[in-house]
Amino acid sequence: MTDPASHQNSTTRRAEAHLWPHFSRLSAFQTDSVPVISRGDGAYIYDEAGRRYLDGLSGLFVVQAGHGRQEIADAAARQSAELGYFPLWSFVHPKAVELAERVAAAAPGDLNRIFFSNSGSEAVETAWKLAKQYFKLTGKPSKYKVISRTIAYHGTTHGALSLNSIPSHRIPFEPLVPGARKAANTNFYRAPEHGDDLVAFGRWAADQIEAAIEAEGAESVAAVFLEPVQNAGGCFPPPPGYFQRVREICDRHDVLLVSDEVICAWGRLGYPFGAERYGYQPDMITCAKGLTSGYAPLGATVISDRLAEPFLHGDTVFQHGYTWGGHPVSCAVALANLDIFEREDLYGRVRENEGTFRATLERLTDLPIVGDVRGDGYFYGIELVKDRATKESFTAEESERVLRGFLSTALFDAGLYCRADDRGDPVIQLAPPLICGPAEFDEMERILRDVLTKAYALL
């Protein structure tokens, strides 16, 4: 009988020779310590040695319905046998039509056109390209620039990367697509203005977007890309009134508002779309991840009737597409996934339990290393500090030693898969599957409390 630990070491050695992991140091593969995850069940994942871990990040903000859903796998198998592939280039297939209807029905306002892609980056890329062509078709060809927020992550394709505001992601690939300008984010914990007034801070942050538009010249700006809750930097929710103010600004300057919901859509915030939760109407929504709960790759750009209208006439074509966009198997998987959402009321489950999730994580604020707990729904960041009174953050050396050198491994070894990140200030991010409840929240808090206590001793 093969020893599980020996088999895992063998798999790691094979990975070291041939596999190039994403956003990872290849030097890490020079040891046998890289985890090999072999299966998942519900809210848990298992490595090849049989050890169990609570999936506190839903894979990568993805596995909303939980792991091991047989009915989703069955839907993929049925579709593979019936029609394994056909493109959406001048043709359609039933599953793409059905899914487009379902997404449009869930989207706010007149967002009724669905352009399928493979990923969130591609959905963002699609939105920017559509905005450019829309303004060319409507007689404003100079409007091509875009505004996004500092530290925001919008993807890794060249257009999406240009929207991305994380220096370590951008610098190796410069020069990027021209025309991307950055404005302030909504990190109230480190507010440079109005740090004692959340509403005033929100208005200030929204007004920074208007200042960026005016600095570039509104005649040159096509769109503003914003996440409902910004991921990178550690889950920045919008202050009250923020998105309503941004909507007014966009309307005043004839600029499109794109809600980048690659993470926030499909239940992460307790609704199909975060725009619904926060009460604003975007011109486009980008989504991916939770649309299939990760059982197959699929992205979508959800587009308003107003933006689609110029493309409905004559020989006009949106000169853009993907071989795998709207893949029949991915669409079948998405439909089965959304069936689970409805049958088990996963949106309602998040809304019912989010207060308990927040309260459980806020118990950690008695630890001296915890500076802030922020987020909404099932999407939270815990900012780590050296000194709570002064909000002093880690140095680069401390992030390397404590965050990467200790916390990431220690949390996983203790049975919790989550993210320790310093794209901005150091944070722990948590985004569990939507099937989780108080028992899983308590398990997260217990593990975090023990590991963060040990981490503080290393500072």
Phi, psi and omega per residue, in radians:
M1 nan 2.365 -3.112
T2 -1.296 2.295 3.090
D3 -1.263 2.200 -3.086
P4 -1.002 -0.729 -3.138
A5 -1.118 -0.697 3.111
S6 -1.133 -0.699 3.121
H7 -1.128 -0.698 3.128
Q8 -1.115 -0.737 3.097
N9 -1.063 -0.676 3.110
S10 -1.113 -0.766 3.120
T11 -1.097 -0.706 3.120
T12 -1.105 -0.727 3.119
R13 -1.113 -0.667 3.098
R14 -1.167 -0.686 3.090
A15 -1.092 -0.721 3.134
E16 -1.013 -0.602 -3.077
A17 -1.406 -0.532 -2.933
H18 -2.299 -0.423 -2.994
L19 -1.681 2.322 3.070
W20 -1.909 1.769 -3.074
P21 -1.303 2.783 -3.081
H22 -1.469 2.452 3.095
F23 0.807 0.740 -3.083
S24 -2.354 2.635 3.075
R25 -1.394 2.129 3.112
L26 -1.088 -0.441 3.138
S27 -1.091 -0.437 3.129
A28 -1.132 -0.418 -3.123
F29 -1.429 0.049 3.081
Q30 -1.441 -0.037 3.076
T31 -2.092 3.057 3.098
D32 -1.693 0.348 -3.019
S33 -1.638 -0.101 -3.110
V34 -1.234 2.177 -3.086
P35 -1.166 2.549 3.044
V36 -2.047 1.887 -3.109
I37 -1.605 2.142 -2.986
S38 -1.913 -0.388 3.127
R39 -2.798 2.902 3.089
G40 -2.427 2.670 3.133
D41 -2.629 1.962 -3.139
G42 1.138 -2.132 -3.136
A43 -1.633 0.171 -3.018
Y44 -2.149 2.624 3.010
I45 -2.103 2.793 -3.071
Y46 -2.338 2.433 3.055
D47 -1.579 3.097 -3.043
E48 -1.178 -0.325 3.072
A49 -1.500 -0.026 3.106
G50 1.584 0.059 3.128
R51 -1.288 2.495 -3.066
R52 -1.831 2.463 3.141
Y53 -2.369 2.420 3.011
L54 -1.280 2.181 -3.130
D55 -1.430 1.548 -3.091
G56 -1.453 0.085 -3.135
L57 -2.230 0.133 -3.105
S58 0.892 0.820 -3.070
G59 1.304 -1.365 3.009
L60 -2.629 1.103 -3.078
F61 1.063 0.649 -2.914
V62 -2.139 -0.877 -2.863
V63 -1.441 1.213 -3.050
Q64 -1.047 -0.786 -3.045
A65 -1.482 0.013 -3.139
G66 1.566 2.882 -3.103
H67 -1.444 2.713 2.968
G68 1.308 0.505 3.138
R69 -1.381 1.818 -3.050
Q70 -1.109 -0.632 -3.092
E71 -1.157 -0.510 3.062
I72 -1.246 -0.746 3.086
A73 -1.081 -0.678 3.129
D74 -1.148 -0.679 3.120
A75 -1.103 -0.687 3.100
A76 -1.129 -0.729 -3.131
A77 -1.141 -0.753 3.136
R78 -1.081 -0.758 -3.113
Q79 -1.200 -0.665 3.104
S80 -1.031 -0.674 -3.136
A81 -1.283 -0.537 -3.066
E82 -1.487 -0.882 3.092
L83 -2.685 1.722 -3.054
G84 -1.256 -0.530 3.133
Y85 -2.834 2.456 2.842
F86 -2.818 2.453 -3.049
P87 -1.386 2.806 3.038
L88 -1.693 0.591 3.113
W89 -1.698 1.681 -3.127
S90 1.239 -0.018 3.068
F91 -2.211 2.896 2.997
V92 -2.348 2.902 2.986
H93 -2.347 2.753 -2.960
P94 -1.010 -0.701 -3.060
K95 -1.184 -0.623 3.088
A96 -1.166 -0.696 3.116
V97 -1.110 -0.812 -3.124
E98 -1.095 -0.738 -3.122
L99 -1.214 -0.687 3.109
A100 -1.046 -0.738 3.083
E101 -1.044 -0.721 -3.059
R102 -1.248 -0.701 3.097
V103 -1.147 -0.764 3.134
A104 -1.068 -0.677 3.131
A105 -1.124 -0.539 -3.128
A106 -1.471 -0.363 -3.032
A107 -1.374 2.635 -3.115
P108 -1.344 2.626 3.008
G109 1.087 -2.383 -3.036
D110 -1.745 0.495 3.104
L111 -1.417 1.517 -2.958
N112 -2.012 -0.073 -3.130
R113 -1.926 2.290 -3.056
I114 -2.070 2.117 3.065
F115 -1.889 1.984 -3.061
F116 -1.518 2.507 3.067
S117 -2.391 -2.825 -3.083
N118 -1.854 -0.350 -2.971
S119 -2.698 3.004 3.082
G120 -1.166 -0.725 3.100
S121 -0.996 -0.751 -3.121
E122 -1.221 -0.581 3.069
A123 -1.128 -0.710 3.095
V124 -1.159 -0.778 3.098
E125 -0.983 -0.760 3.130
T126 -1.052 -0.772 -3.090
A127 -1.109 -0.738 -3.134
W128 -1.160 -0.778 3.139
K129 -1.108 -0.699 3.126
L130 -1.113 -0.730 3.121
A131 -1.042 -0.766 3.129
K132 -1.058 -0.854 -3.084
Q133 -1.211 -0.618 3.101
Y134 -0.987 -0.824 -3.105
F135 -1.236 -0.531 3.027
K136 -1.115 -0.731 -3.124
L137 -1.215 -0.421 -3.097
T138 -1.796 0.324 2.994
G139 1.436 0.351 3.114
K140 -2.271 1.115 -3.021
P141 -1.164 -0.270 -3.135
S142 -1.380 -0.164 -3.120
K143 -1.531 1.751 -3.138
Y144 -2.411 -0.222 -3.066
K145 -1.379 2.849 -3.125
V146 -2.391 2.652 3.091
I147 -2.025 2.317 2.973
S148 -2.351 -3.096 -3.016
R149 -1.891 2.748 -3.135
T150 -1.076 2.461 -3.141
I151 1.233 -0.082 -3.073
A152 -1.152 2.535 3.048
Y153 -1.937 2.118 3.121
H154 -2.122 0.108 3.101
G155 2.271 -3.053 -3.001
T156 -2.232 -0.157 2.968
T157 -1.140 2.827 -2.938
H158 -1.062 -0.667 3.093
G159 -1.201 -0.864 3.132
A160 -1.090 -0.625 3.130
L161 -1.165 -0.523 3.091
S162 -1.194 -0.575 3.009
L163 -1.250 -0.566 3.124
N164 -1.004 2.432 -3.076
S165 -2.046 0.426 -3.128
I166 -1.759 1.929 -3.007
P167 -0.946 -0.734 -3.092
S168 -1.124 -0.440 3.091
H169 -1.395 -0.575 -2.984
R170 -1.527 -0.777 -2.934
I171 -0.979 -0.729 -3.108
P172 -1.133 -0.278 -3.001
F173 -2.042 0.157 3.108
E174 -1.258 2.617 0.091
P175 -1.367 2.523 -3.119
L176 -1.744 -3.003 3.127
V177 -1.169 2.227 -3.092
P178 -1.250 2.691 2.991
G179 1.836 0.172 -3.125
A180 -1.801 2.074 -3.108
R181 -1.984 2.592 -3.082
K182 -1.951 2.531 3.079
A183 -2.262 3.056 -3.064
A184 -1.128 2.583 3.026
N185 -1.649 -2.986 -3.047
T186 -1.956 0.718 3.088
N187 -1.392 1.577 -3.082
F188 -1.179 -0.514 -3.141
Y189 -1.039 -0.578 3.136
R190 -2.091 0.713 -3.097
A191 -1.097 2.192 3.077
P192 -1.328 -0.304 3.109
E193 -2.428 2.583 3.029
H194 0.971 0.773 -3.116
G195 -1.206 -0.137 3.130
D196 -1.916 0.125 -3.057
D197 -2.534 1.782 -3.036
L198 -1.100 -0.722 -3.119
V199 -1.155 -0.788 3.116
A200 -1.117 -0.673 3.089
F201 -1.090 -0.725 3.128
G202 -1.080 -0.718 3.114
R203 -1.150 -0.729 3.101
W204 -1.043 -0.803 -3.114
A205 -1.116 -0.712 3.087
A206 -1.115 -0.701 -3.121
D207 -1.167 -0.414 3.055
Q208 -1.163 -0.517 3.047
I209 -1.172 -0.750 3.096
E210 -1.106 -0.690 3.122
A211 -1.082 -0.661 3.117
A212 -1.176 -0.719 3.101
I213 -1.065 -0.801 -3.096
E214 -1.208 -0.580 3.112
A215 -1.154 -0.650 3.113
E216 -1.387 -0.457 -3.017
G217 1.705 1.998 -3.053
A218 -1.011 -0.472 3.136
E219 -1.195 -0.169 3.140
S220 -1.920 -0.114 -3.036
V221 -1.743 2.202 -3.116
A222 -1.658 -0.695 -2.956
A223 -2.724 2.718 2.968
V224 -2.006 2.232 3.129
F225 -1.888 2.070 -3.115
L226 -2.376 2.411 2.955
E227 -1.475 2.496 3.054
P228 -0.965 -0.896 2.944
V229 -2.062 2.058 -3.076
Q230 -1.226 2.278 -3.072
N231 -1.342 -1.173 -3.047
A232 -1.086 2.404 -3.014
G233 1.723 -0.301 3.031
G234 1.849 0.943 2.925
C235 1.101 1.367 3.093
F236 -1.707 1.876 3.069
P237 -1.301 2.810 3.096
P238 -1.409 2.411 3.017
P239 -1.156 2.768 3.093
P240 -0.960 2.300 3.096
G241 1.456 -0.115 -3.057
Y242 -1.065 -0.906 -3.065
F243 -1.238 -0.532 3.076
Q244 -1.129 -0.700 3.080
R245 -1.140 -0.758 3.124
V246 -1.090 -0.686 3.123
R247 -1.073 -0.739 3.106
E248 -1.075 -0.734 -3.135
I249 -1.115 -0.795 3.138
C250 -1.083 -0.757 3.126
D251 -1.106 -0.697 -3.103
R252 -1.110 -0.581 -3.051
H253 -1.868 0.181 -3.114
D254 0.937 0.901 3.124
V255 -2.066 2.397 -3.128
L256 -1.367 2.506 3.068
L257 -1.845 2.022 3.123
V258 -1.855 2.113 3.101
S259 -1.623 1.849 -3.126
D260 -1.462 1.757 -3.032
E261 -1.999 0.599 3.112
V262 -0.992 -0.652 3.063
I263 -1.659 -0.751 -2.917
C264 -1.355 -0.352 -3.115
A265 -1.322 2.959 3.012
W266 1.030 0.856 2.896
G267 1.718 -0.250 -3.090
R268 -0.997 -0.557 3.119
L269 -1.925 0.226 3.072
G270 1.589 0.145 3.136
Y271 -2.498 2.837 3.038
P272 -0.986 -0.680 3.135
F273 -2.370 2.486 3.120
G274 -1.109 -0.497 3.110
A275 -1.015 -0.595 3.099
E276 -1.190 -0.736 -3.125
R277 -1.042 -0.734 -3.036
Y278 -1.718 0.045 2.953
G279 1.240 0.764 3.062
Y280 -2.300 2.755 -3.080
Q281 -1.944 1.862 3.072
P282 -1.434 2.899 3.029
D283 -1.534 -0.478 3.032
M284 -2.543 2.665 3.000
I285 -2.203 2.348 2.991
T286 -1.857 2.422 -3.137
C287 -2.627 2.925 3.135
A288 -2.984 -2.247 3.012
K289 0.547 -1.607 -3.025
G290 -1.177 -0.198 3.123
L291 -1.028 -0.578 3.087
T292 -2.021 0.073 -2.979
S293 0.926 0.429 3.062
G294 1.413 0.056 -3.104
Y295 -1.319 -0.246 3.029
A296 -2.814 2.623 -3.132
P297 -1.321 2.352 3.102
L298 -2.881 2.313 3.009
G299 -2.177 2.885 3.135
A300 -2.659 2.466 2.956
T301 -1.936 2.116 -3.064
V302 -1.773 2.134 -2.845
I303 -2.151 2.439 -3.116
S304 -1.276 2.718 3.078
D305 -1.027 -0.631 -3.129
R306 -1.064 -0.720 -3.139
L307 -1.291 -0.517 3.133
A308 -1.308 -0.459 -2.967
E309 -0.961 -0.789 -3.121
P310 -1.123 -0.316 -3.125
F311 -1.524 -0.049 -3.046
L312 -1.538 0.034 -2.974
H313 -2.084 2.494 2.996
G314 1.001 -2.373 -3.071
D315 -1.758 0.333 -3.123
T316 -1.147 2.345 -3.140
V317 -2.346 2.376 2.932
F318 -1.355 1.853 -2.992
Q319 -1.402 1.259 -2.985
H320 -2.833 2.511 3.092
G321 3.071 3.005 -3.125
Y322 -2.396 2.462 3.130
T323 -0.953 -0.755 -3.017
W324 -1.709 -0.005 -3.097
G325 -1.064 2.226 -3.102
G326 1.222 0.565 3.132
H327 -0.930 2.351 -3.088
P328 -0.962 -0.710 -3.124
V329 -1.190 -0.730 3.114
S330 -1.101 -0.707 3.117
C331 -1.137 -0.715 3.093
A332 -1.093 -0.705 3.099
V333 -1.093 -0.777 -3.137
A334 -1.069 -0.724 3.137
L335 -1.120 -0.739 3.099
A336 -1.133 -0.666 3.109
N337 -1.107 -0.798 -3.139
L338 -1.192 -0.490 3.013
D339 -1.052 -0.746 3.105
I340 -1.102 -0.747 3.115
F341 -0.946 -0.791 -3.079
E342 -1.278 -0.795 -3.080
R343 -1.125 -0.683 -3.089
E344 -1.725 0.052 3.135
D345 0.840 1.003 -3.109
L346 -1.172 -0.555 3.057
Y347 -1.077 -0.833 3.130
G348 -1.123 -0.592 3.137
R349 -1.110 -0.740 3.111
V350 -1.102 -0.813 -3.128
R351 -1.097 -0.635 -3.136
E352 -1.196 -0.621 -2.996
N353 -1.800 -0.143 -3.011
E354 -1.120 -0.588 3.095
G355 -1.114 -0.688 3.099
T356 -1.167 -0.699 3.111
F357 -1.063 -0.834 3.126
R358 -1.059 -0.831 -3.098
A359 -1.087 -0.642 3.128
T360 -1.136 -0.794 3.128
L361 -1.191 -0.590 -3.129
E362 -1.207 -0.264 3.021
R363 -1.068 -0.425 -3.115
L364 -1.300 -0.153 -3.115
T365 -1.227 -0.100 3.020
D366 -1.393 -0.123 3.103
L367 -1.487 2.391 -3.080
P368 -1.165 -0.323 -3.125
I369 -1.468 -0.237 -3.086
V370 -1.635 1.981 3.137
G371 -1.598 -0.688 -3.030
D372 -2.663 2.507 2.988
V373 -2.124 2.112 -3.034
R374 -2.540 2.718 3.119
G375 2.516 -2.974 3.086
D376 -2.642 2.854 3.107
G377 1.017 -2.247 3.060
Y378 -1.933 0.850 -3.022
F379 -2.559 1.741 -2.994
Y380 -2.349 2.572 3.009
G381 -2.132 2.486 3.061
I382 -2.041 1.903 -3.140
E383 -1.427 2.340 -3.100
L384 -1.782 2.453 -3.102
V385 -2.385 2.821 2.994
K386 -1.456 -0.589 -3.054
D387 -2.446 1.981 -3.105
R388 -1.173 -0.596 -3.079
A389 -1.164 -0.712 -3.092
T390 -1.743 -0.137 -3.058
K391 1.107 0.395 3.137
E392 -1.072 2.261 -3.097
S393 -1.606 -3.133 3.105
F394 -1.300 2.619 2.907
T395 -1.356 2.951 3.091
A396 -1.031 -0.685 3.139
E397 -1.160 -0.684 3.135
E398 -1.210 -0.655 3.068
S399 -1.073 -0.761 3.135
E400 -1.110 -0.783 -3.043
R401 -1.361 -0.759 -3.016
V402 -1.613 -0.834 -3.075
L403 -1.254 -0.988 -3.104
R404 -1.433 -0.735 -3.038
G405 -1.292 -0.410 -3.115
F406 -2.192 -1.015 -2.936
L407 -1.034 -0.847 -3.064
S408 -0.990 -0.841 -3.121
T409 -1.256 -0.713 -3.070
A410 -1.147 -0.705 3.113
L411 -1.116 -0.760 3.134
F412 -1.143 -0.769 3.129
D413 -1.092 -0.497 3.122
A414 -1.437 -0.091 3.047
G415 1.845 0.274 3.138
L416 -2.209 2.105 3.000
Y417 -1.655 2.078 3.069
C418 -2.639 -2.856 -3.110
R419 -2.140 2.220 2.938
A420 -1.826 2.068 -2.892
D421 -2.406 2.537 3.050
D422 -2.339 0.673 2.986
R423 -1.403 1.318 -2.899
G424 2.147 -2.407 3.055
D425 -1.479 2.721 -3.068
P426 -1.166 2.288 -3.103
V427 -2.461 2.751 2.861
I428 -1.881 2.249 3.132
Q429 -1.936 2.451 -3.114
L430 -2.312 2.258 3.124
A431 -2.637 1.321 -3.028
P432 -1.265 2.835 3.015
P433 -0.938 2.617 -3.050
L434 -1.247 -0.168 3.082
I435 -1.394 -0.137 -3.089
C436 -1.289 2.790 3.127
G437 -2.583 -2.801 -3.033
P438 -0.970 -0.623 -3.124
A439 -1.102 -0.767 3.121
E440 -1.219 -0.618 3.098
F441 -1.077 -0.772 3.127
D442 -1.103 -0.662 3.111
E443 -1.108 -0.734 3.091
M444 -1.064 -0.838 -3.090
E445 -1.078 -0.717 -3.134
R446 -1.076 -0.817 -3.122
I447 -1.169 -0.797 3.129
L448 -1.045 -0.743 -3.119
R449 -1.033 -0.821 -3.109
D450 -1.138 -0.834 -3.047
V451 -1.247 -0.720 -3.137
L452 -1.173 -0.581 3.054
T453 -1.066 -0.763 3.113
K454 -1.185 -0.638 -3.121
A455 -1.132 -0.692 -3.119
Y456 -1.082 -0.587 3.134
A457 -1.162 -0.317 -3.129
L458 -1.537 -0.191 -3.103
L459 -1.327 nan nan
